[in-house]
């Protein structure tokens, strides 16, 4: 594997057209977000991660007027 430094990357980027720079930016953003997301979730329990993954789907069922009425007396 070759050693890569930020100055080497910057030098190569200077020669790319704007449309290719946009692709590079999207990819670098994806990698940075994935790294951050991995660091946040690596110490969380499996049940908690399952809850986070299912929350959006279950919200569709829970966030309805019928559900509000059913739980109103509690």
Gaussian input, Z-matrix of N, CA and C with variables (Angstrom, degrees):
# hf/3-21g

backbone

0 1
 N
 C     1     B1
 C     2     B2     1     A1
 N     3     B3     2     A2     1     D1
 C     4     B4     3     A3     2     D2
 C     5     B5     4     A4     3     D3
 N     6     B6     5     A5     4     D4
 C     7     B7     6     A6     5     D5
 C     8     B8     7     A7     6     D6
 N     9     B9     8     A8     7     D7
 C    10    B10     9     A9     8     D8
 C    11    B11    10    A10     9     D9
 N    12    B12    11    A11    10    D10
 C    13    B13    12    A12    11    D11
 C    14    B14    13    A13    12    D12
 N    15    B15    14    A14    13    D13
 C    16    B16    15    A15    14    D14
 C    17    B17    16    A16    15    D15
 N    18    B18    17    A17    16    D16
 C    19    B19    18    A18    17    D17
 C    20    B20    19    A19    18    D18
 N    21    B21    20    A20    19    D19
 C    22    B22    21    A21    20    D20
 C    23    B23    22    A22    21    D21
 N    24    B24    23    A23    22    D22
 C    25    B25    24    A24    23    D23
 C    26    B26    25    A25    24    D24
 N    27    B27    26    A26    25    D25
 C    28    B28    27    A27    26    D26
 C    29    B29    28    A28    27    D27
 N    30    B30    29    A29    28    D28
 C    31    B31    30    A30    29    D29
 C    32    B32    31    A31    30    D30
 N    33    B33    32    A32    31    D31
 C    34    B34    33    A33    32    D32
 C    35    B35    34    A34    33    D33
 N    36    B36    35    A35    34    D34
 C    37    B37    36    A36    35    D35
 C    38    B38    37    A37    36    D36
 N    39    B39    38    A38    37    D37
 C    40    B40    39    A39    38    D38
 C    41    B41    40    A40    39    D39
 N    42    B42    41    A41    40    D40
 C    43    B43    42    A42    41    D41
 C    44    B44    43    A43    42    D42
 N    45    B45    44    A44    43    D43
 C    46    B46    45    A45    44    D44
 C    47    B47    46    A46    45    D45
 N    48    B48    47    A47    46    D46
 C    49    B49    48    A48    47    D47
 C    50    B50    49    A49    48    D48
 N    51    B51    50    A50    49    D49
 C    52    B52    51    A51    50    D50
 C    53    B53    52    A52    51    D51
 N    54    B54    53    A53    52    D52
 C    55    B55    54    A54    53    D53
 C    56    B56    55    A55    54    D54
 N    57    B57    56    A56    55    D55
 C    58    B58    57    A57    56    D56
 C    59    B59    58    A58    57    D57
 N    60    B60    59    A59    58    D58
 C    61    B61    60    A60    59    D59
 C    62    B62    61    A61    60    D60
 N    63    B63    62    A62    61    D61
 C    64    B64    63    A63    62    D62
 C    65    B65    64    A64    63    D63
 N    66    B66    65    A65    64    D64
 C    67    B67    66    A66    65    D65
 C    68    B68    67    A67    66    D66
 N    69    B69    68    A68    67    D67
 C    70    B70    69    A69    68    D68
 C    71    B71    70    A70    69    D69
 N    72    B72    71    A71    70    D70
 C    73    B73    72    A72    71    D71
 C    74    B74    73    A73    72    D72
 N    75    B75    74    A74    73    D73
 C    76    B76    75    A75    74    D74
 C    77    B77    76    A76    75    D75
 N    78    B78    77    A77    76    D76
 C    79    B79    78    A78    77    D77
 C    80    B80    79    A79    78    D78
 N    81    B81    80    A80    79    D79
 C    82    B82    81    A81    80    D80
 C    83    B83    82    A82    81    D81
 N    84    B84    83    A83    82    D82
 C    85    B85    84    A84    83    D83
 C    86    B86    85    A85    84    D84
 N    87    B87    86    A86    85    D85
 C    88    B88    87    A87    86    D86
 C    89    B89    88    A88    87    D87
 N    90    B90    89    A89    88    D88
 C    91    B91    90    A90    89    D89
 C    92    B92    91    A91    90    D90
 N    93    B93    92    A92    91    D91
 C    94    B94    93    A93    92    D92
 C    95    B95    94    A94    93    D93
 N    96    B96    95    A95    94    D94
 C    97    B97    96    A96    95    D95
 C    98    B98    97    A97    96    D96
 N    99    B99    98    A98    97    D97
 C   100   B100    99    A99    98    D98
 C   101   B101   100   A100    99    D99
 N   102   B102   101   A101   100   D100
 C   103   B103   102   A102   101   D101
 C   104   B104   103   A103   102   D102
 N   105   B105   104   A104   103   D103
 C   106   B106   105   A105   104   D104
 C   107   B107   106   A106   105   D105
 N   108   B108   107   A107   106   D106
 C   109   B109   108   A108   107   D107
 C   110   B110   109   A109   108   D108
 N   111   B111   110   A110   109   D109
 C   112   B112   111   A111   110   D110
 C   113   B113   112   A112   111   D111
 N   114   B114   113   A113   112   D112
 C   115   B115   114   A114   113   D113
 C   116   B116   115   A115   114   D114
 N   117   B117   116   A116   115   D115
 C   118   B118   117   A117   116   D116
 C   119   B119   118   A118   117   D117
 N   120   B120   119   A119   118   D118
 C   121   B121   120   A120   119   D119
 C   122   B122   121   A121   120   D120
 N   123   B123   122   A122   121   D121
 C   124   B124   123   A123   122   D122
 C   125   B125   124   A124   123   D123
 N   126   B126   125   A125   124   D124
 C   127   B127   126   A126   125   D125
 C   128   B128   127   A127   126   D126
 N   129   B129   128   A128   127   D127
 C   130   B130   129   A129   128   D128
 C   131   B131   130   A130   129   D129
 N   132   B132   131   A131   130   D130
 C   133   B133   132   A132   131   D131
 C   134   B134   133   A133   132   D132
 N   135   B135   134   A134   133   D133
 C   136   B136   135   A135   134   D134
 C   137   B137   136   A136   135   D135
 N   138   B138   137   A137   136   D136
 C   139   B139   138   A138   137   D137
 C   140   B140   139   A139   138   D138
 N   141   B141   140   A140   139   D139
 C   142   B142   141   A141   140   D140
 C   143   B143   142   A142   141   D141
 N   144   B144   143   A143   142   D142
 C   145   B145   144   A144   143   D143
 C   146   B146   145   A145   144   D144
 N   147   B147   146   A146   145   D145
 C   148   B148   147   A147   146   D146
 C   149   B149   148   A148   147   D147
 N   150   B150   149   A149   148   D148
 C   151   B151   150   A150   149   D149
 C   152   B152   151   A151   150   D150
 N   153   B153   152   A152   151   D151
 C   154   B154   153   A153   152   D152
 C   155   B155   154   A154   153   D153
 N   156   B156   155   A155   154   D154
 C   157   B157   156   A156   155   D155
 C   158   B158   157   A157   156   D156
 N   159   B159   158   A158   157   D157
 C   160   B160   159   A159   158   D158
 C   161   B161   160   A160   159   D159
 N   162   B162   161   A161   160   D160
 C   163   B163   162   A162   161   D161
 C   164   B164   163   A163   162   D162
 N   165   B165   164   A164   163   D163
 C   166   B166   165   A165   164   D164
 C   167   B167   166   A166   165   D165
 N   168   B168   167   A167   166   D166
 C   169   B169   168   A168   167   D167
 C   170   B170   169   A169   168   D168
 N   171   B171   170   A170   169   D169
 C   172   B172   171   A171   170   D170
 C   173   B173   172   A172   171   D171
 N   174   B174   173   A173   172   D172
 C   175   B175   174   A174   173   D173
 C   176   B176   175   A175   174   D174
 N   177   B177   176   A176   175   D175
 C   178   B178   177   A177   176   D176
 C   179   B179   178   A178   177   D177
 N   180   B180   179   A179   178   D178
 C   181   B181   180   A180   179   D179
 C   182   B182   181   A181   180   D180
 N   183   B183   182   A182   181   D181
 C   184   B184   183   A183   182   D182
 C   185   B185   184   A184   183   D183
 N   186   B186   185   A185   184   D184
 C   187   B187   186   A186   185   D185
 C   188   B188   187   A187   186   D186
 N   189   B189   188   A188   187   D187
 C   190   B190   189   A189   188   D188
 C   191   B191   190   A190   189   D189
 N   192   B192   191   A191   190   D190
 C   193   B193   192   A192   191   D191
 C   194   B194   193   A193   192   D192
 N   195   B195   194   A194   193   D193
 C   196   B196   195   A195   194   D194
 C   197   B197   196   A196   195   D195
 N   198   B198   197   A197   196   D196
 C   199   B199   198   A198   197   D197
 C   200   B200   199   A199   198   D198
 N   201   B201   200   A200   199   D199
 C   202   B202   201   A201   200   D200
 C   203   B203   202   A202   201   D201
 N   204   B204   203   A203   202   D202
 C   205   B205   204   A204   203   D203
 C   206   B206   205   A205   204   D204
 N   207   B207   206   A206   205   D205
 C   208   B208   207   A207   206   D206
 C   209   B209   208   A208   207   D207
 N   210   B210   209   A209   208   D208
 C   211   B211   210   A210   209   D209
 C   212   B212   211   A211   210   D210
 N   213   B213   212   A212   211   D211
 C   214   B214   213   A213   212   D212
 C   215   B215   214   A214   213   D213
 N   216   B216   215   A215   214   D214
 C   217   B217   216   A216   215   D215
 C   218   B218   217   A217   216   D216
 N   219   B219   218   A218   217   D217
 C   220   B220   219   A219   218   D218
 C   221   B221   220   A220   219   D219

   B1=1.4573
   B2=1.5348
   B3=1.3047
   B4=1.4601
   B5=1.5246
   B6=1.3101
   B7=1.4610
   B8=1.5239
   B9=1.3097
   B10=1.4662
   B11=1.5211
   B12=1.3196
   B13=1.4625
   B14=1.5231
   B15=1.2963
   B16=1.4669
   B17=1.5302
   B18=1.3297
   B19=1.4752
   B20=1.5376
   B21=1.3503
   B22=1.4692
   B23=1.5281
   B24=1.3164
   B25=1.4663
   B26=1.5239
   B27=1.3135
   B28=1.4665
   B29=1.5264
   B30=1.3208
   B31=1.4676
   B32=1.5316
   B33=1.3213
   B34=1.4668
   B35=1.5285
   B36=1.3377
   B37=1.4648
   B38=1.5221
   B39=1.3015
   B40=1.4691
   B41=1.5211
   B42=1.3199
   B43=1.4676
   B44=1.5279
   B45=1.3253
   B46=1.4573
   B47=1.5286
   B48=1.3319
   B49=1.4689
   B50=1.5350
   B51=1.3393
   B52=1.4684
   B53=1.5241
   B54=1.3291
   B55=1.4659
   B56=1.5286
   B57=1.3283
   B58=1.4674
   B59=1.5293
   B60=1.3141
   B61=1.4676
   B62=1.5207
   B63=1.3193
   B64=1.4610
   B65=1.5265
   B66=1.3228
   B67=1.4673
   B68=1.5218
   B69=1.3196
   B70=1.4642
   B71=1.5237
   B72=1.3180
   B73=1.4686
   B74=1.5328
   B75=1.3322
   B76=1.4606
   B77=1.5247
   B78=1.3249
   B79=1.4600
   B80=1.5241
   B81=1.3136
   B82=1.4648
   B83=1.5227
   B84=1.3161
   B85=1.4652
   B86=1.5179
   B87=1.3309
   B88=1.4657
   B89=1.5310
   B90=1.3239
   B91=1.4637
   B92=1.5225
   B93=1.3171
   B94=1.4692
   B95=1.5197
   B96=1.3207
   B97=1.4662
   B98=1.5178
   B99=1.3227
   B100=1.4651
   B101=1.5253
   B102=1.3112
   B103=1.4657
   B104=1.5220
   B105=1.3229
   B106=1.4640
   B107=1.5225
   B108=1.3095
   B109=1.4564
   B110=1.5134
   B111=1.3195
   B112=1.4607
   B113=1.5245
   B114=1.3174
   B115=1.4640
   B116=1.5320
   B117=1.3139
   B118=1.4645
   B119=1.5146
   B120=1.3213
   B121=1.4592
   B122=1.5188
   B123=1.3153
   B124=1.4608
   B125=1.5242
   B126=1.3264
   B127=1.4547
   B128=1.5298
   B129=1.3312
   B130=1.4539
   B131=1.5261
   B132=1.3168
   B133=1.4603
   B134=1.5249
   B135=1.3200
   B136=1.4559
   B137=1.5303
   B138=1.3527
   B139=1.4713
   B140=1.5340
   B141=1.3193
   B142=1.4601
   B143=1.5239
   B144=1.3264
   B145=1.4632
   B146=1.5321
   B147=1.3400
   B148=1.4649
   B149=1.5177
   B150=1.3307
   B151=1.4552
   B152=1.5258
   B153=1.3230
   B154=1.4683
   B155=1.5215
   B156=1.3198
   B157=1.4685
   B158=1.5210
   B159=1.3320
   B160=1.4594
   B161=1.5290
   B162=1.3064
   B163=1.4630
   B164=1.5252
   B165=1.3013
   B166=1.4665
   B167=1.5287
   B168=1.3319
   B169=1.4606
   B170=1.5284
   B171=1.3362
   B172=1.4599
   B173=1.5266
   B174=1.3256
   B175=1.4643
   B176=1.5235
   B177=1.3177
   B178=1.4664
   B179=1.5263
   B180=1.3295
   B181=1.4574
   B182=1.5252
   B183=1.3128
   B184=1.4685
   B185=1.5210
   B186=1.3133
   B187=1.4669
   B188=1.5336
   B189=1.3378
   B190=1.4600
   B191=1.5232
   B192=1.3143
   B193=1.4693
   B194=1.5263
   B195=1.3496
   B196=1.4678
   B197=1.5321
   B198=1.3113
   B199=1.4673
   B200=1.5280
   B201=1.3275
   B202=1.4729
   B203=1.5150
   B204=1.3217
   B205=1.4696
   B206=1.5395
   B207=1.3117
   B208=1.4644
   B209=1.5342
   B210=1.3016
   B211=1.4661
   B212=1.5251
   B213=1.2808
   B214=1.4742
   B215=1.5289
   B216=1.3101
   B217=1.4635
   B218=1.5210
   B219=1.2804
   B220=1.4713
   B221=1.5056
   A1=108.36
   A2=116.13
   A3=120.19
   A4=110.61
   A5=114.69
   A6=119.57
   A7=108.24
   A8=115.61
   A9=121.01
   A10=107.90
   A11=115.11
   A12=120.23
   A13=108.94
   A14=115.27
   A15=120.03
   A16=111.24
   A17=119.50
   A18=118.03
   A19=113.15
   A20=117.60
   A21=119.52
   A22=110.57
   A23=115.85
   A24=120.19
   A25=110.10
   A26=116.87
   A27=121.46
   A28=110.44
   A29=116.50
   A30=120.07
   A31=110.62
   A32=117.34
   A33=120.43
   A34=111.02
   A35=116.13
   A36=120.07
   A37=112.08
   A38=116.77
   A39=120.79
   A40=112.12
   A41=117.48
   A42=121.20
   A43=113.15
   A44=117.47
   A45=120.22
   A46=111.79
   A47=116.68
   A48=120.10
   A49=109.55
   A50=117.16
   A51=121.33
   A52=114.67
   A53=118.12
   A54=118.76
   A55=111.91
   A56=117.48
   A57=120.96
   A58=110.59
   A59=117.31
   A60=120.53
   A61=110.70
   A62=116.98
   A63=120.88
   A64=110.61
   A65=117.02
   A66=121.45
   A67=109.84
   A68=116.36
   A69=120.60
   A70=110.03
   A71=116.31
   A72=120.45
   A73=110.81
   A74=116.93
   A75=120.43
   A76=111.06
   A77=116.38
   A78=120.38
   A79=111.41
   A80=117.24
   A81=120.86
   A82=110.28
   A83=117.71
   A84=121.51
   A85=110.82
   A86=116.13
   A87=120.89
   A88=110.45
   A89=116.98
   A90=119.95
   A91=111.92
   A92=116.86
   A93=120.68
   A94=111.14
   A95=117.65
   A96=121.28
   A97=111.04
   A98=116.60
   A99=120.61
   A100=110.71
   A101=116.99
   A102=121.35
   A103=110.49
   A104=116.93
   A105=121.37
   A106=110.31
   A107=116.69
   A108=121.28
   A109=110.80
   A110=117.20
   A111=121.21
   A112=110.91
   A113=117.31
   A114=120.76
   A115=111.23
   A116=116.71
   A117=120.69
   A118=110.56
   A119=117.77
   A120=120.63
   A121=114.59
   A122=119.45
   A123=119.77
   A124=113.22
   A125=119.18
   A126=121.55
   A127=113.13
   A128=118.03
   A129=121.04
   A130=110.26
   A131=116.85
   A132=121.09
   A133=110.87
   A134=116.00
   A135=120.86
   A136=112.33
   A137=118.88
   A138=117.75
   A139=112.46
   A140=117.60
   A141=120.32
   A142=110.46
   A143=117.50
   A144=120.67
   A145=111.06
   A146=116.41
   A147=120.21
   A148=110.39
   A149=116.10
   A150=120.45
   A151=110.72
   A152=116.75
   A153=119.82
   A154=111.22
   A155=116.40
   A156=120.17
   A157=112.04
   A158=117.79
   A159=120.51
   A160=113.55
   A161=117.41
   A162=121.02
   A163=112.83
   A164=117.97
   A165=120.77
   A166=111.60
   A167=116.93
   A168=120.65
   A169=110.31
   A170=116.17
   A171=119.96
   A172=112.16
   A173=116.67
   A174=120.98
   A175=111.27
   A176=116.52
   A177=120.15
   A178=111.33
   A179=116.49
   A180=120.74
   A181=111.43
   A182=116.51
   A183=120.73
   A184=113.33
   A185=117.10
   A186=121.32
   A187=110.31
   A188=114.60
   A189=121.44
   A190=108.43
   A191=117.94
   A192=120.99
   A193=112.79
   A194=117.45
   A195=120.18
   A196=110.71
   A197=116.61
   A198=120.74
   A199=110.31
   A200=116.79
   A201=119.67
   A202=110.69
   A203=116.88
   A204=120.80
   A205=111.25
   A206=116.16
   A207=120.36
   A208=111.94
   A209=117.67
   A210=121.56
   A211=112.35
   A212=118.36
   A213=121.64
   A214=113.71
   A215=118.00
   A216=120.82
   A217=114.41
   A218=118.21
   A219=121.19
   A220=112.22
   D1=137.66
   D2=179.98
   D3=-81.64
   D4=153.18
   D5=176.46
   D6=-85.83
   D7=128.06
   D8=-177.63
   D9=-118.15
   D10=136.66
   D11=177.09
   D12=-121.90
   D13=160.70
   D14=179.86
   D15=-60.16
   D16=-44.00
   D17=177.34
   D18=-58.67
   D19=-36.48
   D20=177.27
   D21=-64.71
   D22=-41.59
   D23=179.66
   D24=-64.67
   D25=-44.98
   D26=-179.56
   D27=-60.32
   D28=-41.49
   D29=-179.60
   D30=-62.28
   D31=-41.08
   D32=178.53
   D33=-68.71
   D34=-37.66
   D35=-179.22
   D36=-63.55
   D37=-32.67
   D38=-178.68
   D39=-60.87
   D40=-21.48
   D41=-177.23
   D42=-96.62
   D43=-0.55
   D44=-178.76
   D45=-89.10
   D46=145.66
   D47=174.99
   D48=-73.07
   D49=160.65
   D50=-176.81
   D51=-54.13
   D52=-38.53
   D53=-179.16
   D54=-65.94
   D55=-34.05
   D56=176.91
   D57=-74.39
   D58=-33.84
   D59=176.42
   D60=-62.62
   D61=-37.11
   D62=178.17
   D63=-63.48
   D64=-39.25
   D65=178.13
   D66=-65.60
   D67=-44.50
   D68=178.99
   D69=-61.85
   D70=-44.14
   D71=-179.88
   D72=-61.05
   D73=-44.27
   D74=178.32
   D75=-60.37
   D76=-43.19
   D77=-178.68
   D78=-66.73
   D79=-45.26
   D80=178.98
   D81=-63.59
   D82=-39.56
   D83=176.85
   D84=-62.08
   D85=-43.08
   D86=177.87
   D87=-60.10
   D88=-46.80
   D89=-179.77
   D90=-62.36
   D91=-41.78
   D92=-179.95
   D93=-65.68
   D94=-42.87
   D95=179.02
   D96=-66.48
   D97=-40.85
   D98=178.62
   D99=-62.82
   D100=-41.41
   D101=179.01
   D102=-64.07
   D103=-45.09
   D104=179.09
   D105=-63.64
   D106=-44.64
   D107=179.94
   D108=-62.22
   D109=-40.90
   D110=179.56
   D111=-64.07
   D112=-41.78
   D113=179.17
   D114=-64.03
   D115=-37.52
   D116=-179.01
   D117=-69.94
   D118=-40.67
   D119=-173.58
   D120=-90.14
   D121=-12.66
   D122=-173.74
   D123=-66.23
   D124=-25.11
   D125=-179.04
   D126=-100.39
   D127=5.42
   D128=-179.22
   D129=-90.17
   D130=148.32
   D131=-178.82
   D132=-71.13
   D133=158.48
   D134=179.11
   D135=-63.37
   D136=-42.63
   D137=177.04
   D138=-60.95
   D139=-37.97
   D140=179.44
   D141=-66.48
   D142=-42.01
   D143=178.32
   D144=-64.31
   D145=-37.10
   D146=176.64
   D147=-63.69
   D148=-41.76
   D149=178.24
   D150=-61.24
   D151=-43.62
   D152=178.90
   D153=-63.20
   D154=-40.72
   D155=-178.53
   D156=-67.13
   D157=-34.04
   D158=-176.20
   D159=-91.70
   D160=-11.28
   D161=-174.54
   D162=-57.03
   D163=-45.33
   D164=-176.60
   D165=-65.47
   D166=-38.49
   D167=179.26
   D168=-69.31
   D169=-46.53
   D170=-178.40
   D171=-67.00
   D172=-30.38
   D173=179.68
   D174=-58.49
   D175=-35.87
   D176=179.01
   D177=-60.97
   D178=-37.01
   D179=179.71
   D180=-79.84
   D181=-38.70
   D182=-176.17
   D183=-75.71
   D184=-33.73
   D185=-173.23
   D186=-89.68
   D187=65.13
   D188=179.49
   D189=-133.72
   D190=152.43
   D191=179.27
   D192=-57.32
   D193=-36.48
   D194=-179.84
   D195=-62.58
   D196=-39.77
   D197=179.12
   D198=-68.19
   D199=-41.59
   D200=178.01
   D201=-59.52
   D202=-42.96
   D203=179.57
   D204=-65.43
   D205=-39.92
   D206=-178.47
   D207=-65.04
   D208=-32.08
   D209=-175.97
   D210=-102.85
   D211=3.63
   D212=-174.58
   D213=-62.50
   D214=-29.77
   D215=-176.57
   D216=-88.15
   D217=1.70
   D218=-177.52
   D219=-94.77

